[in-house]
Amino acid sequence: MAQVSGTKTEPNHVPGHRRPRRGRRRGLEVGGLVIGIVAGLGIALGWVVATRDHPSRPVVYSTQPPVLVHGSSGSSGSSAQPNPAALDAEWAAYSDRSGCADWAGGDGVSAIRLNSSQLAWFFSDTYLGPAGPNIGFSQISGFLHNSVVVQTTTKPGSTFVTLTGGGACTGLNGRVDRGDAAPVVGAPPEGSHVPADRYWEEDGITTGGTVVKFYNHYLGGAVPFVPDGTVIATFGVSQLSSAGRGHQFGAVARPALITLPSYTPPTGGSPILWGASLLRTGSTVYIYGTQSPNLSAPGRLLYLARVPVSQLTAFSAWRFYAGAGTWSAAQADARPLQPPDQPA
């Protein structure tokens, strides 16, 4: 499910799962179902098509303005909710027209409003074009583990600009017939392989002209993917906004990164992964985290921290829920909210 985030005043849901924890946050939800349908159908079709032989075709480099999709999802306005059907049609049209530096499908989506006419959509695993209703994703479609797409609403419709970490359309090993690119957060492709480890997006908010976005790191390997820790990425709102209005082909975003100290409870399992959901109330931000006691079995424990919004990226300022209504400056004192504390 997707959400549009800004300054949040409504509570979000208990964090869910992503691979296998893929249930997303509630809150100011917009377009989650329709984006999920577009991404899900596209990715399913992509895996089928990718196994077939497709003749290689040259990449056409574009110097044209961002892709304009006619029609309006009605997403303009600081509190307006996009029309799901129109939003679905816009994203499907963008995917169908995607080039080697354009989003063609993705999962793990959430959105943060930049201003009254722009949304920054954050994706985890992402396909780049070309794609289309007849070919799905082909052998020349690109892939990366996370991306950002800036949508700008206009009177004719919406424009879309995809941001990667660079290298879109250059291809692997210097070839120009494949559009693998570096993720916005993480390492670029090495040789002929996209790195097996990955950063998948979590929740985020805007504060003081900055988008503060959480990403969780997962090690390479087979399912179940093993979580390794959390980083905070910071993007300038003005930089994302400018990229969304620019004419540059293959826009690039490389945010500043802050690695949070990794902590695994004595009972074992995964580290606590922070950023599953953020809730801002006044000048305080509550940060929800999840932890897997057993990496080979389902089930997550929910943790909670709080911090002044002005110090969100300063981990030393965080305070962790330590049970029985108490808060501690030490992450090691954190106690899960589930199961609920028993009465004294």
ChimeraX attribute file (.defattr): number of C-alpha atoms within 10 A of each C-alpha:
attribute: neighborCount
match mode: 1-to-1
recipient: residues
	/A:1	19
	/A:2	26
	/A:3	21
	/A:4	29
	/A:5	24
	/A:6	20
	/A:7	18
	/A:8	19
	/A:9	12
	/A:10	12
	/A:11	15
	/A:12	19
	/A:13	15
	/A:14	16
	/A:15	23
	/A:16	19
	/A:17	15
	/A:18	16
	/A:19	12
	/A:20	11
	/A:21	15
	/A:22	14
	/A:23	13
	/A:24	25
	/A:25	23
	/A:26	19
	/A:27	19
	/A:28	18
	/A:29	19
	/A:30	23
	/A:31	24
	/A:32	23
	/A:33	15
	/A:34	21
	/A:35	26
	/A:36	19
	/A:37	15
	/A:38	20
	/A:39	24
	/A:40	15
	/A:41	13
	/A:42	22
	/A:43	20
	/A:44	12
	/A:45	18
	/A:46	23
	/A:47	14
	/A:48	13
	/A:49	17
	/A:50	16
	/A:51	11
	/A:52	11
	/A:53	9
	/A:54	12
	/A:55	9
	/A:56	12
	/A:57	10
	/A:58	10
	/A:59	17
	/A:60	11
	/A:61	13
	/A:62	14
	/A:63	10
	/A:64	10
	/A:65	14
	/A:66	23
	/A:67	19
	/A:68	20
	/A:69	20
	/A:70	15
	/A:71	16
	/A:72	19
	/A:73	20
	/A:74	18
	/A:75	25
	/A:76	21
	/A:77	14
	/A:78	14
	/A:79	12
	/A:80	12
	/A:81	16
	/A:82	19
	/A:83	15
	/A:84	18
	/A:85	13
	/A:86	18
	/A:87	22
	/A:88	21
	/A:89	19
	/A:90	22
	/A:91	22
	/A:92	23
	/A:93	18
	/A:94	25
	/A:95	25
	/A:96	20
	/A:97	19
	/A:98	22
	/A:99	26
	/A:100	31
	/A:101	29
	/A:102	31
	/A:103	30
	/A:104	33
	/A:105	30
	/A:106	25
	/A:107	25
	/A:108	25
	/A:109	29
	/A:110	28
	/A:111	27
	/A:112	24
	/A:113	26
	/A:114	26
	/A:115	16
	/A:116	14
	/A:117	17
	/A:118	25
	/A:119	26
	/A:120	27
	/A:121	19
	/A:122	27
	/A:123	25
	/A:124	24
	/A:125	19
	/A:126	27
	/A:127	32
	/A:128	30
	/A:129	29
	/A:130	26
	/A:131	27
	/A:132	20
	/A:133	13
	/A:134	9
	/A:135	16
	/A:136	25
	/A:137	28
	/A:138	24
	/A:139	20
	/A:140	25
	/A:141	24
	/A:142	29
	/A:143	27
	/A:144	28
	/A:145	28
	/A:146	29
	/A:147	30
	/A:148	26
	/A:149	23
	/A:150	26
	/A:151	27
	/A:152	24
	/A:153	23
	/A:154	18
	/A:155	9
	/A:156	11
	/A:157	16
	/A:158	27
	/A:159	22
	/A:160	26
	/A:161	29
	/A:162	26
	/A:163	30
	/A:164	30
	/A:165	23
	/A:166	19
	/A:167	19
	/A:168	28
	/A:169	28
	/A:170	18
	/A:171	20
	/A:172	21
	/A:173	12
	/A:174	10
	/A:175	10
	/A:176	20
	/A:177	20
	/A:178	27
	/A:179	28
	/A:180	31
	/A:181	31
	/A:182	26
	/A:183	31
	/A:184	25
	/A:185	26
	/A:186	19
	/A:187	18
	/A:188	20
	/A:189	20
	/A:190	11
	/A:191	10
	/A:192	10
	/A:193	11
	/A:194	20
	/A:195	18
	/A:196	13
	/A:197	18
	/A:198	25
	/A:199	25
	/A:200	25
	/A:201	30
	/A:202	26
	/A:203	26
	/A:204	29
	/A:205	24
	/A:206	21
	/A:207	15
	/A:208	10
	/A:209	12
	/A:210	17
	/A:211	24
	/A:212	23
	/A:213	23
	/A:214	25
	/A:215	26
	/A:216	20
	/A:217	20
	/A:218	18
	/A:219	15
	/A:220	13
	/A:221	10
	/A:222	8
	/A:223	9
	/A:224	15
	/A:225	19
	/A:226	20
	/A:227	22
	/A:228	19
	/A:229	22
	/A:230	26
	/A:231	24
	/A:232	23
	/A:233	22
	/A:234	19
	/A:235	18
	/A:236	19
	/A:237	19
	/A:238	14
	/A:239	12
	/A:240	25
	/A:241	19
	/A:242	12
	/A:243	21
	/A:244	24
	/A:245	17
	/A:246	14
	/A:247	16
	/A:248	15
	/A:249	21
	/A:250	25
	/A:251	22
	/A:252	21
	/A:253	21
	/A:254	17
	/A:255	17
	/A:256	13
	/A:257	18
	/A:258	15
	/A:259	14
	/A:260	16
	/A:261	12
	/A:262	15
	/A:263	16
	/A:264	18
	/A:265	17
	/A:266	8
	/A:267	8
	/A:268	12
	/A:269	16
	/A:270	21
	/A:271	21
	/A:272	27
	/A:273	27
	/A:274	27
	/A:275	25
	/A:276	27
	/A:277	26
	/A:278	30
	/A:279	23
	/A:280	21
	/A:281	15
	/A:282	11
	/A:283	9
	/A:284	15
	/A:285	22
	/A:286	22
	/A:287	23
	/A:288	24
	/A:289	24
	/A:290	24
	/A:291	23
	/A:292	22
	/A:293	20
	/A:294	13
	/A:295	16
	/A:296	12
	/A:297	9
	/A:298	12
	/A:299	14
	/A:300	21
	/A:301	18
	/A:302	21
	/A:303	24
	/A:304	22
	/A:305	22
	/A:306	20
	/A:307	21
	/A:308	18
	/A:309	19
	/A:310	13
	/A:311	13
	/A:312	19
	/A:313	21
	/A:314	13
	/A:315	15
	/A:316	13
	/A:317	14
	/A:318	22
	/A:319	22
	/A:320	23
	/A:321	22
	/A:322	21
	/A:323	16
	/A:324	12
	/A:325	7
	/A:326	11
	/A:327	19
	/A:328	15
	/A:329	16
	/A:330	13
	/A:331	22
	/A:332	13
	/A:333	14
	/A:334	22
	/A:335	20
	/A:336	18
	/A:337	15
	/A:338	10
	/A:339	8
	/A:340	9
	/A:341	12
	/A:342	7
	/A:343	5
	/A:344	4
